[in-house]
């Protein structure tokens, strides 16, 4: 039996502006001759944009460095965390099949609005592309593809909840669409929740600030982090578990929630 190997990177990653993007700012969680696992910062495209081919993206930068590099899966631009690439066609086929056959464990951390009725649940709502808004998805029981998301509430706050999310399928924007679908959109998600950022004044009661103050948001990107990815190595069969620690902006937001919107005890 193959031994599990856990790679944990104790390094915070801040969101990056595209013009500041370089591979030196993207920590490597694991690398060998077959695969590459990175801790993607928020604000960085995983692959070339369908409509803006000149936009800076991780895949293109990796091709400049490695030449042959293949996309196994992708993360939304504003989602941070673990992302996996293959270095040769054989490894790519093996890993792609593992994803397709649901033999890869994908865990996320999300901050959502409100609190679900159940502390643990499954969201089983089919998803399809939204023809009314380019680049987005929607729930569609008639035409949507099977989509299954499992969640566990980790901590409850006054108006928000921190949840651990396990993806059992891999639809575009699945977590974001599913939590919107059950009435608890991500705390920050302009597309599916309407809120582009989260400020301390929205959390702290009786918040006071000077008229001249330009309040900076605690979180100004989608409140979703790819936390853990567990899969079998395409060559050795060994179990690989890669974990990306929660980024600074996420931790700072949670610290303010703990302080100013105390946890609700079940």
C-alpha positions in Angstrom: 0.0 0.0 0.0 1.3 3.4 -0.9 2.2 5.8 1.9 0.5 9.1 2.0 2.7 12.1 1.6 1.5 15.5 3.0 2.9 18.7 1.8 2.0 21.8 3.8 3.3 25.3 2.9 3.4 27.6 5.9 3.6 30.8 3.8 0.9 33.4 3.3 -0.1 34.4 -0.2 -1.6 37.8 -0.8 -3.8 38.6 -3.8 -1.9 39.8 -6.8 -2.7 42.4 -9.4 -2.0 41.0 -13.0 0.7 43.5 -13.6 2.6 42.3 -10.5 2.3 38.7 -11.5 5.5 36.5 -11.7 6.1 32.9 -10.9 8.5 33.9 -8.1 5.3 35.0 -6.2 3.6 31.7 -6.6 4.7 29.2 -4.0 5.4 25.6 -5.0 3.7 23.0 -2.8 5.1 20.0 -4.6 7.1 19.3 -7.7 8.9 16.4 -9.4 9.5 15.3 -13.0 5.8 14.5 -13.5 3.7 17.0 -11.7 3.7 20.6 -10.3 1.4 21.7 -7.5 1.2 25.5 -6.8 -0.5 27.7 -4.2 -2.3 30.1 -6.6 -2.8 33.7 -5.3 -6.1 35.4 -5.7 -6.3 37.7 -8.7 -4.4 35.4 -11.1 -6.0 33.6 -14.0 -5.3 29.9 -14.1 -5.5 29.7 -17.9 -5.9 32.1 -20.8 -9.1 34.1 -20.8 -11.6 33.1 -23.5 -12.3 36.7 -24.4 -9.1 38.4 -23.6 -6.2 36.3 -24.9 -3.6 38.8 -23.8 -4.5 38.6 -20.1 -1.7 37.4 -17.8 -2.3 33.9 -16.7 -0.5 31.1 -14.8 -0.5 28.6 -17.6 1.2 30.9 -20.0 3.9 31.9 -17.5 4.5 28.2 -16.7 4.9 27.4 -20.4 7.6 30.1 -20.7 9.5 28.4 -17.9 8.8 24.7 -18.5 7.9 24.4 -22.1 5.7 21.4 -21.8 3.1 21.9 -19.1 -0.6 20.7 -19.1 -3.6 21.9 -17.3 -5.3 19.2 -15.1 -7.9 21.5 -13.5 -8.4 25.2 -13.0 -9.5 27.7 -10.3 -11.5 30.9 -10.8 -9.3 34.0 -11.1 -10.2 35.3 -7.6 -10.1 31.9 -5.9 -6.8 31.2 -4.1 -5.2 27.9 -3.2 -4.0 24.5 -4.5 -3.8 24.0 -8.3 -2.3 21.0 -10.1 -0.4 20.8 -13.5 1.1 17.9 -15.4 4.5 17.9 -17.1 3.9 15.2 -19.7 0.9 13.7 -21.7 0.9 10.4 -19.8 0.6 12.1 -16.4 -2.0 14.4 -17.8 -4.1 11.5 -19.0 -3.8 9.7 -15.7 -4.7 12.7 -13.6 -7.5 13.8 -15.9 -9.1 10.4 -15.7 -8.8 10.5 -11.9 -10.7 13.8 -11.8 -13.3 12.4 -14.2 -13.8 9.3 -12.2 -14.0 11.3 -9.0 -10.9 9.8 -7.4 -9.5 13.2 -6.4 -10.5 14.7 -3.1 -11.1 18.5 -3.5 -11.7 20.5 -0.3 -12.3 24.2 -0.1 -12.9 26.8 2.6 -15.6 29.3 2.0 -17.1 32.2 3.9 -20.8 32.4 3.1 -23.7 34.7 4.1 -26.1 33.6 6.8 -26.2 30.0 8.3 -27.6 26.9 6.6 -30.3 25.0 8.4 -28.1 22.0 8.7 -24.5 22.0 9.9 -23.7 19.3 7.3 -25.4 18.8 4.0 -25.3 18.0 0.3 -26.3 20.5 -2.4 -27.6 18.5 -5.4 -28.6 21.1 -8.0 -27.8 20.7 -11.8 -25.8 23.5 -13.4 -25.6 24.9 -16.9 -24.2 28.0 -18.7 -26.2 31.1 -18.3 -27.1 32.3 -21.8 -28.3 35.6 -20.4 -24.9 36.5 -18.9 -21.7 35.6 -20.7 -19.2 33.6 -18.6 -21.6 32.7 -15.8 -23.5 29.7 -14.8 -27.0 29.0 -13.3 -29.1 26.3 -11.7 -31.2 24.5 -14.3 -33.1 21.4 -13.4 -34.2 20.9 -17.0 -30.9 21.3 -18.9 -28.2 21.4 -16.2 -25.5 18.8 -15.6 -25.3 16.8 -12.4 -23.5 18.8 -9.8 -22.9 17.7 -6.2 -21.4 19.8 -3.4 -20.9 18.7 0.2 -20.4 21.1 3.0 -19.8 21.2 6.8 -20.2 24.4 8.9 -17.0 25.0 10.8 -17.9 28.2 12.6 -21.0 30.4 12.8 -20.9 34.2 13.1 -23.7 36.8 13.4 -24.3 37.2 9.7 -21.8 34.7 8.2 -20.6 31.1 8.3 -17.2 29.5 7.6 -17.7 26.2 5.8 -15.6 23.4 4.6 -16.6 22.3 1.1 -16.0 19.0 -0.7 -16.6 19.0 -4.4 -17.9 15.7 -5.8 -18.3 17.1 -9.3 -16.3 19.9 -11.0 -18.6 22.3 -12.8 -17.6 25.8 -13.6 -18.3 28.1 -10.6 -20.0 25.2 -8.9 -19.5 26.2 -5.2 -20.5 29.8 -5.9 -23.6 28.9 -7.8 -24.6 26.2 -5.4 -24.5 28.4 -2.3 -26.4 31.1 -4.2 -28.9 28.4 -5.0 -29.6 27.5 -1.4 -29.9 31.2 -0.4 -26.4 31.5 1.2 -24.1 33.1 -1.5 -20.5 33.6 -0.7 -19.9 36.6 1.6 -17.9 38.3 -1.2 -19.0 37.4 -4.7 -20.1 40.3 -7.0 -21.4 37.9 -9.7 -23.4 35.5 -7.6 -24.0 37.4 -4.4 -23.9 41.1 -5.3 -21.2 42.1 -2.9 -17.8 43.0 -4.4 -16.1 43.4 -1.0 -16.5 43.1 2.8 -15.6 46.0 5.1 -15.1 46.2 8.8 -18.0 48.7 9.0 -20.3 46.0 7.8 -19.2 43.7 10.6 -18.5 46.0 13.6 -21.5 47.5 15.2 -21.2 51.2 16.1 -18.3 51.5 13.7 -16.9 55.0 13.7 -14.7 56.6 11.1 -13.6 60.1 10.2 -15.3 61.8 7.2 -12.0 61.9 5.4 -11.3 58.2 5.9 -11.4 56.0 2.9 -12.1 52.6 4.4 -10.2 49.8 2.9 -12.0 46.4 2.6 -11.1 43.4 4.6 -11.8 41.2 1.7 -12.1 42.4 -1.9 -12.2 39.1 -3.8 -14.3 35.9 -3.9 -14.4 34.4 -0.4 -13.3 31.0 -1.5 -10.0 29.1 -1.0 -8.9 25.8 -2.5 -7.6 24.2 0.7 -6.6 20.6 0.1 -6.1 18.4 -2.9 -5.5 14.7 -2.5 -4.7 12.4 -5.4 -2.6 9.4 -6.5 0.7 10.2 -8.1 0.4 9.3 -11.8 3.6 7.3 -11.8 4.2 5.9 -8.4 0.6 5.6 -7.2 1.5 7.1 -3.9 -1.1 9.2 -2.2 -0.3 12.9 -2.4 -2.0 15.4 -0.2 -1.3 19.1 -0.8 -2.6 21.8 1.5 -2.5 25.6 1.0 -2.8 27.6 4.3 -5.5 30.2 4.5 -4.2 33.5 3.0 -3.7 36.7 4.9 -6.9 38.5 3.7 -9.0 35.5 4.6 -7.4 35.2 8.1 -7.8 38.9 8.8 -11.5 38.8 7.9 -12.1 35.8 10.2 -10.2 37.6 13.0 -12.5 40.6 12.7 -15.6 38.3 12.6 -14.5 36.5 15.7 -13.9 39.8 17.5 -16.9 41.8 16.3 -19.5 39.2 15.3 -19.1 36.5 17.9 -19.8 32.9 17.1 -23.2 31.5 17.5 -23.2 28.4 19.6 -25.4 25.5 18.3 
